[in-house]
């Protein structure tokens, strides 16, 4: 039985690629230094997979930033504003498209960024125009295939499939149908595939995750047309179409009819599809069984996987079966062997886990267990796996009766504010006396190298907790004074004590553990260490009150209490898979509710509960949306509704398409919502206007993921766009996300412009606001 992976993590076991990219961006490393770091990471990844024993290794799954952006460069989909960089180093063009470019006479905004399906990974959205032309612009996929081949690896190039690529993009012309560009795009894919075949490729993997989505008739036709065309172009090349993140459902016949050699199935998200696919499988088609979870960190249950393999073996020849993970391992940490600190990750919990390297080993071991000889040879491994499964099911660490009892006591009244929004709005205006177009930020301020060094010194024991907190107090005073000097209306404490907006809470909640090196790429060089929710969740003590209270004592202006919402903690963690996600979300919501009530008792009058992952958690199929939206919005309200009318609840969302879930966003009943709109040039607000969103809203006026400083003029233009569709009295002025990743000079320059814009807006709209 053939073994392979769809992709491997590229950030590095110790975030080597993060450091390499950021050193290059800072001018502290050369382009050749960056390229050498990329080569070293690719070679290491391939060697690990080869040593594990995989038959085929993915190539072109590596990227300096994002695989969709790499695809845009491959097919020459470079927006005109970046054309001045086309003749230079490809990395410079790639980074400019990802991060924006502000140098000399050029001041160019980045591509829009949004979530990769229902993951916490972000991709760069391709832009298409009616006169779009494509060409084989970047040969990266061929170059990396040759690189792997030269090292003696059995390499399988990986590409984003042509239909999914178009569907991932955005039409910049309102009348343009993205799929109408397919006829122009396919010849470029044909050239790329031919180049791979000429270089010696036997198999090429084409990722088509949209086959697990609801498809319109045009998309269904596009799939049939595209793969017939590609088959004609490269009749000898073996093509594997990979679907993942869900089951095929009504797209099953379409997927099985494509003229390709192999089809990959996600049997973690859609285990029930295997039987029907086997029944309909064309005789010549190879099936790739994605049985190892590529999205979560739990060990594979060998007994359950073996049942699926045996079902497939009963109906499919061995040479037509491949084994793999459900999707690319991009979404899990690199190597569990890196976790050596037992006070961070206990041996008992560690025994339940598998990271990327271990998941690759599971794929190979499952293939060996599928033979009679393997069943005898690897009996000890099978027994050890069963013991780990039993240990987790029976562990008292997992089940907390007090949490279950508290959940049973929740009533519908616990999920409703005392009064409707208009009553609350009047009470809040009377309490805070904020000006129209109030200014604020989303929460974090620059986490400069000295802040990161401070945390490292505490971890090493070089600082006492008292010394550490004294320094944080100095930094908190400083950030309060900086905000006052800038003229912001609602302040934040800067979040210097927080390593990450989810990990910080995961470290303080029972039922959640964390890792030392469990980094996962979120976008570009940005890595996160998702907590691991292994059991029932509860809050043993206040988590944020100390710092919010300290910051509020430094100023007469309101300081926001900053919390991460239950759905975002759920979505950005590795979640237990032994109970419904809804139940875990409600447990987290109760813990956050206790924190909200404690903040209010500490006289924090504005509390922000961030939910950037609400849209991200939406199921891929519309039929599954209502159930998810019901329990996810209920969880937010459960967290937020224990306060008085004059306590103002904010929430924040970013980098997602919200147009189709505005009912659910309104159902959150937050007093103020801040959203990302700068990269999309306020397009999102048109949907809020059409919906007549009832509460207050802060559209992000500048992109914090780019180092460029926006001008006051462009921010004012965006806010005037917003004021045309949202009542001016309900508008706030803020960046589109937290400022943690930025430097102080650019942050202060941008916020100075932002405050100036707010003041100008107050003068301009004063007559209409009286």
C-alpha positions in Angstrom: 0.0 0.0 0.0 1.5 3.3 -1.1 2.1 6.0 1.5 2.4 9.8 1.0 1.6 13.2 2.5 -0.3 16.1 1.0 2.1 18.6 2.6 4.4 19.2 5.5 4.9 22.1 7.9 7.2 24.8 6.6 7.8 27.1 9.5 10.5 24.9 11.0 10.7 22.9 14.2 12.1 26.0 16.0 10.5 28.6 13.6 13.7 28.8 11.5 11.8 30.3 8.6 10.2 33.0 10.7 13.6 34.2 11.8 15.0 33.9 8.2 12.2 36.0 6.7 12.2 38.6 9.4 16.0 39.0 9.3 15.7 39.6 5.5 12.8 42.1 5.8 14.8 44.0 8.4 17.9 44.2 6.1 20.0 42.0 8.5 20.3 39.1 6.0 20.9 38.9 2.3 18.6 37.4 -0.3 21.0 34.5 -0.7 20.9 34.0 3.1 17.1 33.7 2.8 17.2 31.4 -0.1 19.8 29.2 1.7 17.5 29.0 4.8 14.6 27.9 2.5 16.8 25.2 0.9 17.9 24.0 4.3 14.3 23.8 5.5 13.1 21.9 2.4 16.0 19.4 2.6 15.3 18.8 6.3 11.6 18.2 5.7 12.3 15.8 2.9 14.9 13.9 5.0 12.5 13.5 7.9 9.8 12.1 5.6 12.2 9.8 3.8 13.5 8.4 7.1 10.0 7.8 8.3 9.5 5.6 5.2 7.0 7.4 3.1 6.9 6.3 -0.6 6.2 9.8 -2.1 7.3 13.1 -0.7 5.4 16.3 -1.5 7.3 19.2 -3.1 6.2 22.8 -3.6 4.4 22.6 -0.3 7.2 24.9 1.0 6.6 28.6 0.7 8.3 31.7 2.0 4.8 33.1 2.6 1.7 31.3 1.2 1.0 28.6 -1.3 -1.9 30.5 -3.0 0.3 33.5 -3.5 2.9 31.2 -5.0 0.3 30.0 -7.4 -0.5 33.6 -8.4 3.1 34.1 -9.2 3.3 30.8 -11.1 0.4 31.8 -13.4 1.4 35.4 -13.6 -1.6 36.8 -11.8 0.2 39.9 -10.6 -1.9 43.0 -10.2 -0.8 46.0 -12.2 0.3 48.0 -9.2 3.1 45.5 -8.6 4.3 45.3 -12.2 7.3 47.6 -11.5 8.8 44.6 -9.4 8.3 41.9 -12.1 11.8 42.2 -13.4 13.5 41.9 -10.0 14.0 39.1 -7.5 10.8 36.9 -7.3 11.0 37.0 -3.5 10.7 40.8 -3.6 7.6 40.7 -5.7 6.1 37.9 -3.5 6.7 39.9 -0.3 5.4 43.1 -1.8 2.2 41.4 -2.8 1.9 39.9 0.7 3.0 42.9 2.8 2.6 46.0 0.7 5.5 48.1 -0.5 6.4 51.6 0.6 9.8 52.8 -0.8 10.9 55.7 -3.0 8.0 56.8 -5.2 6.1 53.6 -4.7 3.4 53.2 -2.1 1.4 50.0 -2.8 -1.2 48.2 -0.7 -0.9 44.4 -0.2 -3.3 41.8 -1.5 -6.3 41.1 0.7 -5.8 38.3 3.2 -8.4 35.9 4.4 -8.8 32.5 6.1 -8.1 29.3 4.3 -11.5 27.6 4.5 -12.2 26.8 8.2 -8.6 26.9 9.5 -6.6 29.6 11.2 -4.2 29.7 8.3 -4.5 32.9 6.1 -3.9 33.0 2.4 -3.4 36.0 0.0 -6.5 36.4 -2.1 -5.8 36.5 -5.9 -7.1 39.5 -7.8 -8.7 39.1 -11.2 -9.7 41.6 -13.8 -11.8 41.3 -16.9 -8.7 41.6 -19.1 -6.6 39.2 -17.0 -3.9 37.4 -18.8 -1.9 34.5 -17.5 1.6 33.2 -18.2 4.0 30.7 -16.7 5.7 33.4 -14.7 7.3 31.5 -11.8 9.0 28.2 -12.2 9.3 27.5 -8.5 7.4 24.2 -8.6 9.7 22.8 -11.3 12.8 24.2 -9.6 11.9 22.5 -6.2 11.0 19.3 -7.9 14.4 19.2 -9.5 16.0 20.0 -6.2 14.3 17.1 -4.5 15.0 14.8 -7.4 18.7 15.7 -7.3 18.7 14.5 -3.6 17.3 11.1 -4.7 13.8 11.7 -3.3 10.6 10.2 -4.9 9.0 13.6 -5.3 5.3 14.4 -5.9 4.8 18.1 -6.9 1.8 19.8 -5.3 -0.2 22.6 -6.9 -3.4 24.4 -6.0 -5.8 23.1 -8.6 -7.0 25.5 -11.3 -10.7 25.5 -10.4 -10.1 26.0 -6.6 -7.5 28.7 -7.5 -10.1 30.8 -9.4 -12.7 30.2 -6.7 -10.2 31.4 -4.0 -9.7 34.7 -5.9 -11.7 37.9 -6.1 -13.0 39.6 -9.2 -12.0 43.3 -9.1 -14.6 44.0 -11.9 -18.1 43.7 -10.6 -19.4 42.0 -13.7 -16.5 39.4 -14.0 -17.3 35.7 -13.4 -14.0 34.3 -12.1 -14.7 30.9 -13.7 -14.9 32.6 -17.1 -11.1 33.0 -16.8 -10.6 29.2 -16.8 -10.0 28.9 -20.5 -7.2 31.5 -20.2 -5.7 29.8 -17.1 -5.6 26.2 -18.2 -2.9 26.6 -20.9 -0.6 27.9 -18.1 -1.3 24.9 -16.0 -0.7 22.7 -19.0 2.7 24.3 -19.5 3.6 23.8 -15.8 2.5 20.2 -15.9 4.4 19.5 -19.1 7.5 21.1 -17.6 7.2 18.8 -14.6 6.8 15.8 -16.8 9.8 16.8 -18.8 11.8 17.1 -15.6 10.9 13.5 -14.7 7.8 13.9 -12.5 5.6 10.7 -12.5 2.8 12.0 -10.2 1.4 15.6 -9.6 -1.0 16.4 -6.8 -3.7 19.0 -7.6 -5.5 20.3 -4.5 -9.2 20.9 -5.1 -10.7 21.5 -1.7 -13.8 23.1 -3.3 -14.9 19.7 -4.2 -15.9 19.4 -0.5 -18.0 22.6 -0.8 -21.4 23.5 -2.2 -20.8 24.0 -6.0 -23.0 26.0 -8.4 -23.7 24.4 -11.8 -21.0 26.6 -13.4 -18.3 25.3 -11.0 -19.4 21.7 -11.6 -19.0 22.2 -15.3 -15.7 23.9 -14.8 -14.3 20.9 -13.0 -15.2 18.5 -15.9 -13.9 20.9 -18.5 -10.7 21.7 -16.7 -9.6 18.1 -16.1 -10.5 16.9 -19.5 -8.3 19.7 -20.9 -5.4 18.9 -18.6 -5.7 15.2 -19.4 -5.4 16.0 -23.1 -2.4 18.2 -22.5 -0.5 15.7 -20.4 -1.9 12.2 -21.2 1.0 10.3 -19.7 1.4 12.3 -16.5 -0.3 10.8 -13.4 -2.7 13.2 -11.7 -3.9 13.0 -8.1 -6.8 15.3 -7.2 -6.8 16.0 -3.4 -10.0 16.9 -1.6 -10.0 17.7 2.1 -11.8 19.5 5.0 -15.0 17.7 4.3 -16.8 14.9 2.4 -17.8 15.0 -1.2 -21.6 14.5 -0.8 -23.4 15.5 -4.0 -20.0 16.1 -5.7 -19.0 12.5 -5.4 -20.0 11.5 -8.9 -18.3 14.5 -10.3 -15.1 13.8 -8.5 -15.1 10.2 -9.5 -15.8 11.1 -13.1 -12.8 13.3 -13.5 -10.2 11.8 -15.9 -7.4 11.6 -13.3 -5.4 8.7 -11.9 -6.1 9.1 -8.1 -8.5 10.8 -5.8 -7.7 11.7 -2.2 -10.5 11.6 0.4 -10.6 13.2 3.8 -11.8 10.3 5.9 -11.4 12.2 9.2 -13.9 14.9 8.4 -16.0 12.6 6.2 -15.5 9.0 7.3 -19.0 7.9 6.1 -18.2 8.7 2.4 -15.8 5.7 2.1 -18.4 3.0 1.5 -20.3 5.0 -1.2 -17.0 6.0 -3.0 -15.8 2.4 -3.0 -19.1 1.4 -4.6 -18.9 4.0 -7.3 -15.1 4.0 -7.9 -14.0 3.5 -11.5 -11.9 0.4 -11.8 -8.8 2.3 -12.9 -9.0 4.9 -10.2 -6.6 4.9 -7.2 -8.0 6.0 -3.9 -5.9 7.9 -1.3 -7.4 7.3 2.1 -6.8 10.3 4.4 -7.1 8.5 7.8 -4.6 10.4 10.0 -6.0 13.7 11.2 -4.0 16.6 9.6 -5.9 19.2 11.6 -5.6 18.0 15.2 -2.9 16.6 17.5 -4.5 13.5 18.8 -3.0 10.1 18.1 -4.7 8.1 15.4 -7.0 5.4 16.7 -5.4 2.4 14.9 -8.4 0.1 15.5 -10.8 2.6 13.8 -8.4 3.3 10.9 -7.8 -0.4 10.4 -11.6 -1.0 10.0 -11.6 1.6 7.2 -8.6 0.1 5.5 -10.1 -3.4 5.7 -13.3 -2.1 4.1 -11.3 -0.6 1.3 -9.1 -3.7 0.9 -12.2 -5.8 0.5 -13.4 -3.8 -2.6 -10.2 -2.4 -4.0 -6.9 -4.0 -5.2 -3.9 -3.2 -3.0 -2.1 -1.4 -5.9 -5.1 1.0 -6.1 -4.9 2.1 -2.5 -2.8 4.8 -1.0 -2.6 6.0 2.7 -2.1 9.6 3.9 -3.2 12.2 6.4 -6.5 13.9 5.9 -5.0 17.1 4.6 -1.6 18.8 4.6 0.2 18.7 7.9 0.7 22.4 7.6 -1.9 22.8 10.4 -0.1 20.8 13.1 3.2 21.4 15.0 6.4 19.9 13.7 7.6 17.3 16.1 6.4 16.0 19.5 9.9 14.9 20.3 10.8 18.6 20.8 8.5 18.6 23.9 10.8 17.6 26.7 9.6 19.8 29.6 7.3 17.6 31.6 6.1 20.6 33.6 4.8 22.1 30.4 3.4 19.0 28.8 2.9 16.1 31.2 3.8 12.5 30.1 0.3 11.3 30.5 -1.2 13.9 28.1 1.9 13.7 25.7 1.1 10.0 25.3 -2.2 11.0 23.7 -0.6 13.2 21.0 1.0 13.1 17.6 2.6 16.0 15.7 3.6 16.1 12.1 6.6 13.7 12.3 4.5 11.3 14.4 1.6 11.5 12.0 3.9 10.7 9.1 5.0 7.6 11.1 1.4 6.7 11.8 0.6 6.7 8.0 3.5 4.4 7.4 2.7 2.1 10.3 -1.0 1.9 9.3 0.1 0.7 5.8 2.4 -1.9 7.4 -0.4 -3.1 9.7 -2.6 -3.6 6.6 -0.5 -6.7 5.7 -0.6 -10.1 7.4 3.1 -9.9 8.0 2.8 -6.4 9.5 0.1 -7.3 11.9 2.5 -9.8 13.5 5.6 -7.6 13.3 4.0 -4.5 14.7 1.7 -6.1 17.3 3.5 -4.2 20.1 2.8 -0.8 18.4 -0.8 -1.7 18.0 -1.1 -2.6 21.7 0.6 0.6 22.7 -1.8 2.6 20.6 -4.8 0.9 22.2 -3.4 1.6 25.7 -3.1 5.3 24.8 -6.7 5.3 23.6 -7.9 3.6 26.8 -5.8 5.9 29.0 -7.4 9.0 27.5 -11.0 7.7 27.7 -10.6 6.8 31.4 -8.4 9.7 32.7 -9.8 11.8 35.6 -7.9 14.7 34.0 -10.5 14.8 31.2 -13.8 14.7 33.1 -14.7 17.3 35.8 -18.1 16.8 37.4 -18.3 20.4 38.7 -18.1 21.8 35.1 -20.8 19.5 33.9 -23.0 20.5 36.8 -22.5 24.2 36.1 -23.5 23.7 32.5 -26.7 22.0 33.5 -27.6 25.1 35.5 -27.4 27.5 32.5 -30.8 29.1 31.6 -31.9 31.1 28.5 -31.7 34.2 30.6 -28.0 33.7 31.0 -27.6 34.3 27.3 -29.5 37.7 27.1 -28.5 41.2 28.1 -30.8 43.0 30.6 -32.1 45.5 28.0 -32.3 46.0 24.2 -29.4 47.8 22.5 -31.0 51.3 22.3 -31.5 51.3 26.0 -27.9 50.1 26.6 -26.6 52.7 24.1 -28.2 55.6 25.9 -26.8 54.3 29.3 -23.3 53.9 27.8 -23.3 57.4 26.2 -24.3 58.9 29.6 -21.6 57.0 31.3 -18.6 57.6 29.0 -19.4 60.9 27.2 -17.3 59.8 24.2 -17.2 62.1 21.1 -18.6 61.0 17.8 -16.2 58.9 15.8 -14.5 57.7 19.0 -11.0 56.4 18.4 -9.5 53.2 19.9 -7.2 50.3 18.9 -7.9 46.6 18.9 -5.8 45.7 21.9 -2.2 44.9 21.5 0.7 47.3 21.0 4.2 46.5 19.6 5.8 43.5 21.3 9.3 44.8 20.8 12.4 42.5 21.2 12.9 43.7 24.8 9.4 42.5 25.7 10.1 39.1 24.2 13.4 38.9 26.0 11.7 39.8 29.3 9.4 36.7 28.9 12.4 34.5 28.0 14.3 35.7 31.1 11.3 34.9 33.3 11.1 31.4 31.8 14.8 30.8 32.3 14.6 32.0 35.9 16.8 35.0 35.3 14.0 37.3 36.6 11.7 36.9 39.6 8.0 37.3 39.0 8.1 40.5 41.0 10.9 41.9 38.8 9.1 40.8 35.6 5.8 42.4 36.7 7.5 45.6 37.8 8.9 46.0 34.3 5.5 45.2 32.7 4.0 47.9 34.9 6.5 50.4 33.5 5.6 49.4 30.0 1.9 49.6 30.7 2.3 53.1 32.1 4.3 54.1 29.0 1.7 52.7 26.6 -1.2 54.5 28.4 0.7 57.8 28.2 1.6 57.3 24.6 -2.1 56.7 23.8 -3.1 59.8 25.8 -0.5 61.9 23.9 -1.9 60.6 20.6 -5.4 61.7 21.6 -7.1 58.3 21.5 -10.5 58.2 23.2 -10.7 54.6 24.5 -7.4 53.1 25.6 -6.0 49.6 26.0 -3.3 48.3 28.3 -1.0 47.0 25.5 -1.1 43.3 26.5 2.6 43.1 27.3 2.0 40.2 29.6 0.5 38.1 26.8 2.4 35.9 24.4 -0.6 35.2 22.2 -4.3 36.0 22.4 -5.3 32.4 22.8 -2.3 30.8 24.4 -2.4 33.3 27.2 -5.8 32.1 28.3 -5.0 28.5 27.6 -2.2 28.7 30.2 -4.7 29.9 32.8 -7.7 27.6 32.3 -8.0 24.2 33.7 -8.6 21.5 31.1 -6.2 23.1 28.7 -2.5 22.5 28.3 0.1 23.9 26.0 3.5 23.2 24.4 6.9 24.6 24.4 7.6 24.3 20.6 4.1 23.5 19.2 4.3 26.3 16.6 1.8 26.4 13.6 1.9 28.9 10.8 -0.9 31.4 10.8 0.4 33.6 7.9 3.8 34.5 6.5 6.3 34.5 9.3 3.6 34.6 12.0 3.4 31.4 14.1 1.0 30.6 16.9 1.2 27.9 19.6 -2.4 26.6 19.9 -3.4 25.4 23.3 -4.5 21.8 23.6 -8.0 21.4 25.1 -7.9 17.9 26.6 -10.6 18.0 29.2 -13.5 19.9 30.8 -12.6 23.6 31.0 -12.9 25.9 34.0 -11.4 29.1 35.3 -9.6 28.6 38.7 -8.9 32.4 39.2 -9.1 35.8 37.5 -6.9 36.0 34.4 -6.8 39.6 33.2 -8.3 41.8 36.0 -4.9 42.7 37.6 -3.5 44.3 34.4 -6.8 46.0 33.3 -7.2 47.5 36.8 -3.6 48.7 36.9 -3.9 50.4 33.5 -7.2 52.0 34.4 -5.5 53.6 37.5 -3.1 55.4 35.2 -5.7 57.4 33.3 -9.0 59.1 33.5 -9.9 57.8 30.0 -11.7 54.4 29.8 -9.4 51.4 29.4 -10.9 48.4 27.7 -10.7 45.0 29.4 -9.4 42.6 26.7 -10.6 39.0 26.4 -10.6 36.3 23.7 -14.0 34.9 23.0 -15.1 31.3 23.5 -15.4 30.5 19.7 -11.9 31.9 19.0 -10.3 30.0 21.9 -12.1 26.9 20.5 -11.2 27.4 16.9 -7.6 28.4 17.5 -6.9 25.5 19.9 -6.4 21.8 19.3 -9.8 20.7 20.6 -10.7 17.4 22.2 -12.5 15.1 19.8 -14.3 13.0 22.4 -17.3 15.3 22.8 -19.2 17.8 20.5 -17.4 21.1 20.0 -20.6 22.9 21.1 -20.2 21.5 24.6 -16.5 22.6 24.8 -17.5 26.1 23.6 -20.1 26.4 26.3 -17.5 25.4 29.0 -15.1 28.1 27.7 -18.0 30.6 27.6 -18.7 30.1 31.3 -15.1 30.7 32.1 -15.0 33.9 30.1 -18.3 35.0 31.7 -16.8 34.8 35.1 -13.9 37.0 33.9 -16.3 39.5 32.4 -18.2 39.9 35.6 -14.9 40.3 37.6 -13.7 43.0 35.2 -17.0 44.9 35.7 -16.6 44.6 39.5 -13.2 46.1 39.1 -14.9 49.2 37.4 -13.7 48.3 33.9 -16.7 49.7 31.9 -15.7 48.7 28.4 -14.9 45.0 27.8 -13.8 43.6 24.4 -14.4 40.0 23.7 -12.6 39.2 20.5 -14.2 36.7 18.1 -12.1 36.8 14.9 -12.7 33.1 14.4 -16.5 33.1 14.3 -16.7 33.1 10.5 -13.7 30.7 10.3 -15.5 28.1 12.3 -18.5 28.1 9.9 -19.0 24.6 8.3 -18.1 24.4 4.7 -21.6 23.3 3.7 -24.5 25.7 4.0 -26.8 23.0 5.2 -24.6 22.7 8.3 -24.5 26.5 9.1 -27.7 27.0 11.2 -26.7 24.5 13.9 -23.2 25.9 14.2 -24.4 29.6 14.2 -27.0 28.8 16.9 -24.5 27.3 19.4 -21.6 29.6 18.5 -23.6 32.9 19.0 -25.2 31.5 22.1 -21.7 30.8 23.5 -20.7 34.4 22.9 -23.8 35.7 24.6 -23.3 33.4 27.5 -19.9 34.9 27.9 -21.0 38.5 27.5 -24.4 38.9 29.1 -23.7 38.9 32.8 -23.1 42.7 32.9 -25.2 45.9 33.5 -26.6 48.0 30.6 -24.0 50.7 31.0 -21.1 48.3 30.6 -20.1 48.3 26.9 -19.3 45.0 25.2 -17.1 45.2 22.1 -16.1 42.3 19.8 -13.6 42.2 17.0 -13.5 40.2 13.8 -11.0 40.2 11.0 -9.9 38.6 7.7 -13.1 36.8 6.8 -16.1 37.2 4.6 -19.0 38.2 6.8 -21.7 39.1 4.2 -23.5 35.8 4.5 -23.6 35.5 8.3 -24.8 39.1 9.2 -27.8 37.7 11.0 -25.5 35.7 13.3 -23.2 38.7 13.9 -26.2 40.8 14.9 -27.3 37.9 17.1 -24.1 38.3 19.1 -25.7 41.6 20.4 -22.3 43.2 21.0 -22.6 47.0 21.6 -19.7 47.7 19.3 -18.1 45.5 16.6 -14.8 46.3 15.0 -14.0 44.6 11.7 -11.2 44.4 9.1 -12.2 46.5 6.0 -9.0 48.3 4.9 -7.6 45.7 2.5 -11.0 45.2 0.9 -11.5 49.0 0.7 -14.6 49.0 2.9 -16.4 46.5 0.6 -17.7 44.7 3.7 -19.6 47.7 5.0 -22.0 47.6 2.1 -23.3 44.3 3.4 -23.7 45.8 6.9 -25.6 48.7 5.4 -27.9 46.5 3.4 -28.6 44.4 6.5 -29.2 47.6 8.5 -26.8 46.5 11.2 -28.3 47.9 14.4 -25.4 48.4 16.7 -22.2 50.4 16.6 -19.3 49.5 14.3 -15.6 50.3 13.9 -14.4 49.6 10.4 -10.6 49.1 10.3 -9.1 52.1 8.5 -5.6 50.7 8.0 -3.9 47.3 7.5 -1.7 46.5 10.5 -0.2 43.5 8.7 1.7 45.8 6.3 4.6 47.9 7.5 3.5 50.8 5.4 2.1 53.9 7.1 -1.2 55.0 5.5 -1.8 58.6 4.9 -4.6 60.6 6.6 -6.2 61.2 3.2 -6.6 57.5 2.5 -8.0 56.8 5.9 -10.4 59.7 5.6 -11.6 58.4 2.2 -12.3 55.0 3.8 -14.2 56.5 6.7 -16.3 58.7 4.3 -17.1 55.6 2.4 -18.2 54.0 5.6 -20.3 57.1 6.6 -22.2 56.8 3.4 -23.6 53.4 4.3 -23.5 53.4 8.2 -25.1 56.1 10.4 -22.2 58.4 11.4 -23.3 58.4 15.0 -22.7 54.6 15.1 -19.1 54.7 13.7 -15.8 54.2 15.5 -12.3 54.8 14.1 -9.7 52.1 14.6 -7.1 50.0 12.9 -8.2 46.6 11.5 -6.4 44.4 14.1 -4.0 44.4 17.0 -0.6 46.2 16.7 1.5 43.5 18.3 3.6 42.7 15.1 4.4 46.4 14.2 7.2 48.7 15.3 6.6 51.9 17.4 7.6 54.5 14.8 5.1 53.2 12.1 2.5 52.6 14.8 2.6 56.1 16.2 2.7 57.7 12.8 -0.3 55.7 11.6 -2.3 56.4 14.8 -1.5 60.1 14.6 -3.0 60.1 11.2 -6.0 58.1 12.4 -6.8 60.5 15.3 -6.4 63.5 12.9 -9.0 61.9 10.6 -11.4 61.4 13.5 -11.2 65.0 14.4 -11.8 66.1 10.9 -14.8 63.8 10.6 -16.3 65.3 13.8 -16.0 68.8 12.2 -17.3 67.6 8.9 -20.3 65.7 10.3 -21.1 67.9 13.3 -24.2 69.5 11.7 -25.7 66.1 11.0 -25.0 64.7 14.4 -26.6 67.4 16.6 
